[in-house]
């Protein structure tokens, strides 16, 4: 667990693993891409807000969402394709901004430019998956979802904490992560969902940038 100071109190980050996170802030609990393979959700706090980046099985687990929901008191935010599997969820698409549970959420597109499962078939097509920028007091936290170093990502500004994926071949190489980080300059960078990718390589690429690179167990 890490703690980030904000103007409205502490933000606590729990690193569950893979692409799965838990935030606690202002008495609210936010779960990101909860997955029952990684945690016993009966033992974790129920969610006020659940964010699902896209519909792949390691990001969208209806069983985990069901366990974390507090009936209608929980807000579930999803991309459009995931919505069919989570009735009652709030759908966000590229560029949308909403407020849920008192937290401002901005949807950022998440997609592949280079990596494909077959010619013309990117692992994550444009126009579907989401990343999310969350406002916690005066701090902005970006959870990128499964994506590459897109123009939309590189155009972000004012990001204090960023979670960027680095699992090959599905998302980014260390070089792609470094390219994006050098463009939008997060104050703190957590590579996450990185599989067997060499995190030390990212450290080498970011030397001299002033970016606080924090490696946690987020394979």
C-alpha positions in Angstrom: 0.0 0.0 0.0 1.2 3.5 -0.8 -0.2 6.8 0.5 -0.4 10.0 -1.7 -1.0 13.3 0.1 -3.8 15.5 -1.4 -5.4 18.7 -0.5 -8.5 16.8 0.7 -6.7 14.1 2.7 -4.7 11.0 2.0 -5.2 8.7 -1.0 -4.4 5.1 -0.2 -3.4 2.8 -3.0 -3.6 -1.0 -2.6 -1.7 -2.9 -5.3 -3.7 -6.1 -5.7 -1.9 -7.3 -8.8 -2.0 -7.4 -12.6 -4.3 -4.5 -13.6 -6.2 -4.6 -10.3 -6.1 -1.7 -7.8 -8.0 -0.4 -4.8 -8.1 3.3 -3.9 -9.4 4.7 -0.6 -10.1 8.4 -0.3 -12.4 10.5 1.7 -14.3 7.6 3.1 -14.9 6.1 -0.4 -13.5 2.8 -1.7 -12.8 2.6 -5.4 -11.9 -0.8 -7.1 -10.3 -0.9 -10.5 -10.7 -3.9 -12.8 -11.4 -6.3 -9.8 -10.6 -9.9 -10.6 -11.4 -12.9 -8.3 -8.3 -14.7 -9.5 -6.2 -12.2 -7.6 -8.1 -11.5 -4.4 -10.7 -12.8 -1.9 -13.1 -9.9 -2.3 -15.2 -11.1 0.6 -12.2 -10.0 2.8 -11.9 -6.5 1.1 -14.0 -3.4 1.6 -17.1 -3.1 -0.5 -17.0 -0.6 -3.3 -18.5 2.8 -3.6 -17.2 3.0 -7.1 -16.0 0.3 -9.5 -14.1 1.1 -12.7 -13.9 -1.4 -15.5 -11.5 -0.4 -18.3 -12.6 -3.0 -20.9 -14.3 -6.4 -21.4 -11.3 -8.8 -21.4 -11.6 -11.5 -18.8 -8.7 -10.2 -16.7 -10.4 -6.8 -16.4 -14.1 -7.6 -16.5 -15.0 -10.2 -13.8 -18.8 -10.0 -13.2 -18.4 -12.2 -10.1 -16.0 -9.8 -8.5 -18.2 -6.8 -9.3 -21.2 -8.7 -7.8 -19.2 -9.4 -4.6 -18.1 -5.7 -4.3 -21.4 -4.1 -5.0 -23.4 -2.5 -2.2 -26.7 -3.0 -4.0 -27.7 0.3 -5.8 -25.3 2.3 -3.6 -22.3 1.3 -5.7 -21.6 3.1 -9.0 -20.1 0.9 -11.7 -18.4 2.7 -14.6 -17.6 0.7 -17.8 -16.7 1.0 -21.4 -19.5 0.5 -23.9 -18.7 -3.2 -24.7 -18.6 -4.2 -21.1 -22.0 -2.6 -20.4 -24.0 -5.6 -21.7 -22.5 -7.8 -19.0 -23.0 -5.4 -16.2 -26.6 -4.1 -16.2 -27.1 -0.7 -14.6 -23.6 0.4 -15.1 -22.6 4.0 -16.2 -21.1 3.9 -19.7 -18.3 6.3 -20.5 -16.7 6.8 -23.8 -13.7 8.7 -25.2 -13.7 12.2 -23.9 -16.6 11.9 -21.4 -16.4 13.6 -18.0 -18.7 12.5 -15.2 -18.8 12.9 -11.4 -19.6 9.7 -9.5 -19.5 9.3 -5.7 -18.1 12.8 -5.6 -15.1 12.0 -7.7 -14.5 13.6 -11.1 -13.8 11.0 -13.8 -12.5 11.6 -17.3 -12.4 8.8 -19.9 -9.3 8.6 -22.0 -9.2 6.3 -25.1 -7.2 3.1 -24.7 -6.2 1.2 -27.8 -3.3 -0.3 -29.8 -1.5 1.4 -32.6 1.1 -1.2 -33.4 0.4 -4.5 -31.7 -2.1 -6.8 -33.4 -3.3 -10.4 -32.9 -3.5 -10.6 -36.8 -3.1 -8.1 -39.6 -5.7 -5.4 -39.1 -6.9 -6.8 -35.8 -5.4 -4.8 -32.9 -5.5 -6.5 -29.5 -7.5 -3.5 -28.3 -9.3 -1.6 -31.1 -9.7 2.1 -31.0 -13.1 3.4 -29.8 -13.9 0.8 -27.2 -11.6 0.6 -24.1 -11.1 3.3 -21.5 -8.5 4.7 -19.3 -9.6 6.9 -16.5 -8.3 10.1 -14.9 -9.6 10.5 -11.4 -9.5 13.7 -9.3 -8.6 13.2 -5.7 -8.5 16.7 -4.1 -5.7 18.5 -6.0 -4.2 15.3 -7.4 -5.0 13.7 -10.7 -4.5 10.0 -11.1 -4.5 8.3 -14.5 -5.2 4.6 -14.8 -4.5 3.8 -18.5 -6.1 0.4 -19.0 -4.8 -1.7 -21.9 -3.3 0.7 -24.4 -0.2 1.9 -26.2 1.3 5.4 -26.1 -1.5 7.1 -28.0 -1.6 10.7 -29.0 -4.4 11.2 -26.5 -2.3 9.8 -23.7 0.7 11.9 -24.7 -1.5 15.1 -24.7 -2.5 14.7 -21.0 -1.4 17.4 -18.6 -1.4 17.8 -14.9 -1.1 14.1 -14.1 0.3 13.5 -10.6 0.2 9.7 -10.6 0.0 7.4 -13.6 -0.5 3.7 -14.0 0.8 2.5 -17.4 0.6 -1.1 -18.7 3.7 -2.8 -20.0 2.7 -6.4 -20.8 3.9 -7.7 -24.2 2.6 -8.2 -26.8 -0.7 -6.7 -25.7 0.2 -3.2 -24.6 3.5 -1.2 -24.4 7.2 -1.9 -24.5 9.4 -0.1 -22.0 10.3 2.3 -24.8 6.7 3.1 -25.5 6.0 3.8 -21.8 9.1 6.0 -21.6 7.9 7.9 -24.7 4.5 8.6 -23.2 5.9 9.5 -19.8 8.4 11.9 -21.3 5.5 13.6 -23.1 2.9 14.0 -20.3 5.4 14.0 -17.4 3.5 12.3 -14.5 5.0 13.2 -11.1 4.8 9.5 -10.0 4.8 6.6 -12.5 3.7 3.0 -11.6 4.2 0.5 -14.4 1.4 -2.1 -13.9 0.1 -5.2 -15.7 3.6 -5.8 -16.9 3.9 -9.6 -17.0 7.5 -10.6 -17.7 8.5 -7.3 -19.2 11.8 -5.9 -17.7 10.9 -3.0 -15.4 14.6 -2.2 -15.0 14.8 -1.2 -18.6 12.1 1.4 -18.0 14.2 2.8 -15.2 17.2 3.2 -17.5 15.0 5.0 -20.1 13.7 7.5 -17.6 17.0 8.5 -16.1 17.2 12.3 -15.8 13.5 12.9 -16.3 12.7 13.6 -12.6 9.8 11.2 -12.8 9.4 9.2 -9.6 9.3 5.6 -11.0 7.8 3.2 -8.4 7.9 -0.6 -9.1 5.4 -2.7 -7.3 4.3 -6.3 -7.7 1.8 -5.7 -10.5 2.5 -8.5 -12.9 
